[in-house]
Amino acid sequence: MDKEQQKHLVAVEMALLALGMPPNLKGFYYIKDAVWMLLQSGGHIGNKHIFERLTSRYGAPNSAIVKSMRTAIKVTFDRGCLLYTSDAA
């Protein structure tokens, strides 16, 4: 991975953190990698291929990856988007 790609990967991670997604959840990394795969493909990759790649990369079953991603999204939603809650305070 070159420096430009590394910079974009950090930008994806920072965006998830700005939304308030806790990085201590497995789903954070699954979502980060899924977004990165979408960006690299220019949006021309299907869900099936994303989950196949995540399954092979992490060695976790598809159902566990989906559950972890849903949990991360739910926790982020329940906490509220930090981008907006910090401006309102």
N, C-alpha and C positions, 0 to 999 in steps of 0.2 A: 504494500500500500504506500503510495507516494504521499508527499506532504499535503498536496491539495485534497486528496481523498481523506486524509486524516483530519484535515480542517473541517471538511463537511461532516464527518462522523461526529466530531466534537460539537458541531452546530446542532445536529439532531439530538444529541444527548442534552445539550443546554436547553433546547426547546422543550423537551420532556420535563426537565427540572423546573423550568419557568412555569409550566402548567401545574406544577405541584406534585408530579408523580415521584413517589419515593424510590430512590435507587436501591433500597435494600430488598425490594421485591424481585423475584425472578422475572415476572412479567415485564418489568422495566427493560430488561436486556433483550427479551424476545421482541418487544415492540420496537426498540431501537434498531435491532437487526432487520426487522421486517420493513421499517421505513427506509433504512439504508438500501435494502435490496430493491425497493420500489424506485428510489432515486437513481440507483445505478442503471436500472433497466429503462429508465425514462417513462415509467408507469406502464410498461408493456409486459408485466408478469402477473400471472394469476395467483389467486389464493392457494390453490393446490400446490403450486411450485414453491411458494413461500414456506408453507408448512412442511413440505418435504425437505427443504433445505434446513429449516430450524430443527426438525426431528433428527436429521443426520448430524448436524453440527453439535447439538447438545445431548444427543442420545436419550432424549425423553420422548415418551409417547405423545402422539398428536393431541390426545385428550388433556394431558397434563399441561401442554403448552397453551392450549386454548383457555383452560381454566385459569392459569397464571396470568394470561393477558387480560382476561375479563376482570380478575381480582384487582390488578393494577389500575385498570380503567375505572372500576367502581370506587376504589379508595381515592383516586384523584378527583373523581366527580363529587364524592362525599365531602372531601376536604375543601373543595372549591378551587377554582383556578387562581393561583397565586398572582398571576399577572393583573387580575382585576380586583381581587380583594385587597391587595396592598395599596392600590391607587385610591380605593374608596375609604380607606381608614384615615 
